[in-house]
């Protein structure tokens, strides 16, 4: 079977860095082993805006979150961002 590839260009590295930071927050052990890894949208914005290494403005963070949602890295439920493939992301944390 032919491998299906995404015809869209890859996400920029800085957006993937945002994703990694948010996965680290969402996969914390205090969330419980059976819970779905998630982070509140407002908390996600705060985490990324205050990250000195990323040095992003709020509108950049909102753009990154929109792109991550559009590409399926996260899905949104009641203002919470949930990791689409937590078994892959949280095992790497």
C-alpha positions as CSV (number, residue, x, y, z in Angstrom):
1,X,0.0,0.0,0.0
2,X,1.3,3.4,-0.9
3,X,2.2,5.6,2.0
4,X,0.0,8.7,2.2
5,X,1.9,11.9,2.7
6,X,0.6,15.3,3.8
7,X,0.9,17.7,0.8
8,X,1.0,20.7,3.1
9,X,4.4,22.1,4.1
10,X,5.7,21.1,7.5
11,X,5.0,23.4,10.4
12,X,7.7,25.8,11.3
13,X,10.2,24.7,14.0
14,X,9.0,27.4,16.4
15,X,5.5,26.1,16.3
16,X,6.7,22.6,16.9
17,X,8.7,23.9,19.9
18,X,5.4,25.4,21.3
19,X,3.9,21.9,20.9
20,X,6.7,20.3,22.8
21,X,6.4,22.8,25.6
22,X,2.7,22.2,25.9
23,X,3.0,18.5,25.8
24,X,5.4,18.7,28.7
25,X,2.8,20.6,30.7
26,X,-0.1,18.4,29.7
27,X,1.7,15.1,30.4
28,X,2.6,15.9,34.0
29,X,2.2,12.9,36.3
30,X,-0.1,14.9,38.6
31,X,-2.9,14.6,36.0
32,X,-3.3,10.9,36.8
33,X,-2.4,7.9,34.7
34,X,-5.9,7.3,33.3
35,X,-6.7,11.0,32.5
36,X,-6.5,12.5,29.1
37,X,-3.4,14.8,28.8
38,X,-4.8,18.3,28.5
39,X,-4.0,21.9,29.1
40,X,-6.5,24.8,29.5
41,X,-6.3,27.1,26.5
42,X,-5.6,30.1,28.7
43,X,-2.9,28.3,30.6
44,X,-1.4,27.2,27.2
45,X,-1.2,30.9,26.2
46,X,0.3,31.9,29.5
47,X,2.9,29.1,29.4
48,X,4.1,30.1,25.9
49,X,4.0,33.8,26.4
50,X,6.1,33.6,29.6
51,X,8.6,31.1,28.1
52,X,11.7,33.3,27.8
53,X,13.4,30.9,25.4
54,X,10.6,31.1,22.9
55,X,10.1,34.9,23.4
56,X,6.7,35.0,21.7
57,X,4.0,37.6,21.8
58,X,0.4,36.7,22.5
59,X,-0.7,36.9,18.9
60,X,2.2,34.6,17.9
61,X,1.1,32.1,20.5
62,X,-2.5,32.3,19.3
63,X,-1.3,31.7,15.7
64,X,0.7,28.7,16.8
65,X,-2.2,27.2,18.7
66,X,-4.5,27.7,15.8
67,X,-2.0,25.9,13.5
68,X,-1.6,23.1,15.9
69,X,-5.4,22.7,16.2
70,X,-5.8,22.8,12.4
71,X,-3.2,20.1,11.9
72,X,-4.7,17.8,14.5
73,X,-1.8,18.0,17.0
74,X,-4.5,19.0,19.6
75,X,-8.2,18.9,19.7
76,X,-10.3,21.4,21.7
77,X,-13.0,20.5,24.2
78,X,-14.6,23.2,26.4
79,X,-11.5,25.5,26.2
80,X,-9.2,22.6,26.9
81,X,-6.5,21.5,24.5
82,X,-6.1,17.7,24.5
83,X,-3.2,15.9,22.9
84,X,-4.4,13.9,19.9
85,X,-1.8,11.1,20.3
86,X,-0.9,11.1,24.0
87,X,0.6,7.7,23.9
88,X,3.3,9.0,21.6
89,X,3.9,12.4,23.2
90,X,3.7,11.5,26.9
91,X,5.9,8.5,26.6
92,X,8.7,10.8,25.3
93,X,8.4,13.2,28.3
